[in-house]
């Protein structure tokens, strides 16, 4: 399986040539957090492409923030990062956020999922293919295992040493974030580390 990382502004300056030399073939950079742009996305995306890595942009989608404004922010992030042919599809990051939003309230499920559905549909229409969904099985279950997303490649968060636990609706994963405490050359401190479930030829089939 191919190795990759995901990063955000809090990771600081990244030496992308060292990341690539460490055997990483792809990177996901955070483009937006709710309705706030991540200003590290454009330079990180450009630098990762420059060393031959495949790049995707992800959006941490938050509850209790207007989903239409969040979608507009994501589209702006894609434009700023010059996302287009040769890149990985955009990612919607579906997870709770207890540090900033408090414990998940299941009464938010319906409105949150309506926003997710619109995001997926709008981005699909914009890029011509299904976007990627990032989530973990336990949170997907808190959302009552919504159906209708199997066409979206799955990026699963499952911090296990062997096989990841998959959310309902997917028979297999495309990407697996297996740790948030990895060590990657060129990244200071701990890094989010991932596998792609396939080789370079298969990764190419996912590109925009």
PyMOL commands that set and color helices and strands:
alter all, ss='L'
color gray80, all
select helices_A, chain A and resi 9-11+16-21+40-50+67-80+98-101+106-127+137-142+200-206
alter helices_A, ss='H'
color red, helices_A
select strands_A, chain A and resi 2-7+24-33+36-37+54-60+91-93+132-135+154-157+175-182+191-196
alter strands_A, ss='S'
color yellow, strands_A
deselect
rebuild
show_as cartoon
